[in-house]
């Protein structure tokens, strides 16, 4: 263990020999890149080579970020949800090329009968928002939610365009998993029982009541001026337009606030598999590290891992995203590296989260990586704190 204080910030944890520059950059994030509290972890070929945390978990009280502090992951949750789909595929329950309606007949309503699992998981189904009212009570009732999901009409012909399913993707994944799992478990329960518990991970897609507030970091969002001047102007204007795709996908019905709680910090016993996971960087990096090194611990088949590492397949009109107003690549529930969003090698797969978090697996390097923070940034294609950490990691890997 070590501790270094810079501007009253204590950084704790350890790094293996050869990865000292990652520690240095993590400390620099607090002095040069406005970090508040966060953590970074890296597994390489099954060994934990970086495990760092520091800063404060609560800006108002100044309470420190501890070794077991957990924070909401926002859309980095999507990578964890995609892991459950991969496990289902490895067990032979799910075929990525099959039609969703094969497993869920009611899904075929309103022209959705030909949508494949692959298209749904790649944000190509045109189901990025709800037309019917969706609130927390509906999210909590999976049977009622399934009816609304099945009734939703695609915004356009599925498979022709891409639009980021900011919240809806996880709900569709959850119902699909319930249909193919012999135990008909929810996605959050399945993740806990089949991935998190066997690996001993401190991360939940359904945060239990038993987790005390003292283990949770509170989010510090960017101020209005930063959002106005640092977000791309086109996206800023879209986010304020009540009729825009991104507003309907992310801001309302139910909106990202559905997994927040004024008294408990984050909602308990509620599953939002596209954004509501709460966990440590250590847990996320460990999970991705398993996926990067053969998946033996989860009995993953080589065929499944090969599909995750393969290039993304675009819709007919290309990778331009109708919600995010730029090119992004998705495959089987994960984000893939692209010219606009670089991470790892071309075989990598993972998911970023709003504000700066990122988790990914790089099978080429045998690496599982995670960075989490409670000080939300405004970058859309790689937060400067995360990019600096990954640059230092790449240099260390090259030297090794």
N, C-alpha and C positions, 0 to 999 in steps of 0.2 A: 504494500500500500504506500501511497505517497500523498502529500498535500502541498499545493503551492498557492500562495495568496497573491493576487494581483488586483489592486484597487478594491480590496476587501472581499474579493471573490475567492472561494476555496474550491479547487478542483481535486477530486479524489478518484481513486481507482487504480488500475494498473495497465501497463502495456508490455508486450513481450519485446525482447531485444530486436532491434531493427525497425520498430514501430514508434520510436520516440517522437518523431516529427508529428504524428497524429495527435499525441498528447499536447505538443507545443501549439498546434493549430487550434485545438479545442480550447486551450487557455486564452489564445488570442481572440477567439470569438467573443469573449466577455469584455476584452479591452478595446477591440477594434471593430466589432461587428454587432454590437448592441445586444448581445445575448443576455437573457435574464436567468433562465434555468433550463437545464437540458441534460441529455445523456447521449453517448455514442458507444456502440459495441460492434465488434467484428469477430466473426468466427472464420478461421481459415483451415480447411481440411480437417475439420472436427475440433480444432484447438481454438480456445478463446484467446485472441492475441491483443484485443483492445477492449477495455471495459472502463469507461469514464463517465463521471457525472459531476455536476457542480451547479453553483448559483443558488437561487432561491425558488422554492416551489410555489410561494404565495407572495406576490408583490406587495400586498397590503400589510401583511404581518412580518415579512422578512424571514419566515421559516425556511430552513435550508432544504435543498434537494438532497434526499437521502439515497442510499444504495437501492432501496426497494420502492422509491417513489414511482408512481404510475401516472400517466397523462393520457388524455383522449387523443386518438390518432387521426381523427377525421378520415379522409379518404384513403389513408394508408391501411385502413381497415379492409379495403377491397382486396388487398393481397392475401389477407388471412382468410377471407371468405372464399377466395379462389382456391386456396389450399384444400378446403373441404370438397370442392368440385373435383380436384385432382385425386383426392383419396377415393371418392366415389367412382371415378373412372378406373383407378387401379384395381378396385374390387369388382369391376365388371358390371356395376350397376348403371353406369352412364356412358353413352356414346356421344362424343362431342359433335359428330356429324349427323346424329339423329334429329328428327323434329322434336321440339319441346312437347308438342301435343301427343307424341308417342307415350310419354310418361304422365302427362297431365292433359287429358282430353278436353277439359273445359277451356283450356288456354286457346284452343283453335278459333274461338269466337272472333268476329269482326276482322276476318282476313289474316289471322295469325297462324293458320294451320301449317304453313310451309316454313315458318321460322325455325332454323336449326339452333341447337344448343350453342354451337360456335358463334353464330350471328348474335344471339342474345348476349353472350358473355363478352362480345367485342363491341357492345354499344351500337349495334347496327339494326336493332329491331324497331326503332322509332317509338320506344316506350319510355321516354326520358321524363315524363311528367304524368300526373293524374288529372283526369277531368272531373272525377267525383271527389267530394270532400274526404280528406284523410287527416285524422288527428291522432294524438297519442293513444287514445282508447282503441282506435282501430288497429294501430300498429301493434298493440299488445294482444289483440285477438286474432291469432293467425288464421283461423277458419274464416272469419269475416273478411280479413284482408285478402285472402286467396280469391274470394268472390269478386272483389273490386279489381284485383290484378287481372283476372281472366276476362273481365268485361272491358278493359281498357282498349281503345282503338289506337292503332299505330298512327303516328303523325304523318307518315308517308309510306310508300311501298317498302317493306322491310328488305334489307340487304342492299339498298341503293345509296343510303347516306349514313354517316356516323354522327351521333349526338351523344355527348357524355351523359350517361344515366346516373347522375350524381347521387341520388338516394334510391331510386327505384330499382337499380340493378340488384342490390342486396336483398330486397324483398322478393324479387323474382327467383334469385338463387335459393333463397330460403325455402320457398314453396316447392321448387323443383327438387331440392334435397329431401324434403319431407316425403315426396312422392316416390323417390327411388330407394331411400334408406329402409331396410326391412323393419327397423324400429320406429320409423316415422318421426324421428327426432327433429326438433328445430335446429337451424344452422348453428345458433349459439351453443346449444347443448351438445350437438355433435362435435363442434370444434373443441369444446372443453373436454369431452370424454375420449375423443379419438386422436387429438393432436396435443392440446395444452397439458392435460394431466399425464399422459405417457412420457412427455418430454420434460415435465416439471417447469412449465412456463408460467410466469406472472403476467398473463394477458387474458382478457375476457372480452368476448363479443356480447355477453350478457353479464353485466357487472352485478355480483351478488350483494345482497343487503349487508352481509357480514363485513365487507371491506370498509374500514373506517375512513372518514374524511382526511385524517392525518396522513394517509398514504397517497393522497391524490394532489397533483399539482393543479392549480387554477390557471385558466388561460388569460393571457393579457393580449387583447386584440390590437391591431394597428389603429392609430388615431385617424380621424376623418381626413386630415390633410394628407397623411401618407397614402391613404386609400385613393384619394382624389388625384394625387400627382404621380404616384408610383405604379398604380395599375395601368395596363394599356387602356387608352381612352375609349376605344370601341367596346371593350368589355365592361368598363365602368358605366358607360351609358346604357348598355344592355342590362346590366344588373339593376338599374333603376327603373327600367321599363317593365311594367307589370305584365305586359303581353309577350315579352321576349322568352326565348327558349331557356336561357340560363336562369332567369328569375323564376320561371315555373318549375325548373328542375331542382333548384337549390334553395331558394329563399322562402317559398311558401308550400303548403299542402303536401307534406307536413313541415318542410323546412329543416335546415340543419339544427335549429334550436330545439328540436324534439328530444335530443338526447342530453340536454342540459337540465340542471335542477338547481334552483336558487338555494335550497337548504343543504342538499347532499352533493353539490358540485356537478355530479353526473347522474343521470337517471339510473335507477337500479331495476334489475329484472325486466329490462326492456331491450329488445334486439333491433338494432339498426345496422345490418351487416355491411352497409356501404360507408358508414362513417362513425359509428358509435363505440368502437372497440377502445378499451382502456388498458394500457400495459406499460412495460419497461422496454427500453431499447435492447436490453440483454435478451429478453424473451423473443423479440421479433427477429433479432440477428440469429439466435439459436435455431428458430424454426426455418428461416431461409437457409441457414447453413446445412441443415438436414437435406433440404431440397437441392442444394448445390453439390452434394457429395453422394448421390445415389439413393437417398431416402430409405435406407435399410431399416431404420428405426420405426418407420411408418409403413413398411412393406409396400413401398411405391414401386410400380413396375417401370423398367427402363423405357417401355413404349410411352408411358405417360410423361416421364421426364423429357423424352425427346420431343414430344409435342409442345411442351411448355417452352423449350429452348428454341423451337423453330421460328422463322420469321412470321410476323403478323400478316394476315390476308385482308386486303382492303375491301370495302364495299365498292360497288360499281363506279361510284363517283369519286373514289379516292379517300385518303385519310383526313381531309379537311373536316374539322369538327364543328357542327352547326351550333353547339352550345358555347364552346371555348374559343371559337373564332380563330382557329389556327390548326396546324397539323399535329396530330397525336396518334400513336399507334397502340392498339390494344389486341390482346389475344388470350382467350380462355380465362378471362377475368382479371388478368394482369396487364399492366402497362409494359410495353417493350421499348427498348432504347430507339431513338430516332434522331435525325439531325437537329431537331428543335429541343429534344429532351434526352440528353446523353447521360448514361450511367453504365458502369461495368462494360462487359464485352457485348457483341451482338447477340449472344446466346442468353443474356441476362433477362430476368423477368422480375417485376416487383410492383410497387405502387407508392406514389407520393401522397402526402396529405396537405390540405390547406394550412398555410402558415409556415411550412418548411420541413415537416417530417418526411422521412423516406425509409423504406425497407426494400431490399432486393436480394435475389440469389444470382450469383454468377458462376454457372457450372464450369466455365473455362478456367477460372482461377480457384474454384473450390471455396468460394467466399459467400458468407451471409453477412449482410451489412444492415445497420439500423441507426438512424439519428432521430431523436425526438426533442421537442422544445415546447415551452409554454409561452414563449414570446412570438406571436404570430407575425411572420414577415409577409411581404406583398409580391415576391417573385413568383412567376407562374411556371418557369421552366428551370428550376433549380435555385433554391435559396442560397445566398452567398456563404452562409455558415456551413451548410451541407456540402456545397461545391468545394470549399476550402478543405474540408475534412476528407472528401473523396479524392481530391488531388494529392493530398499527403499520403493517403492510403495507396493510391496507384504508384506513387514514387517508391514507397516502401516495398510493395509487391514486385516492382520492376527490379529493385536492388536485390531482393531475396532470390 
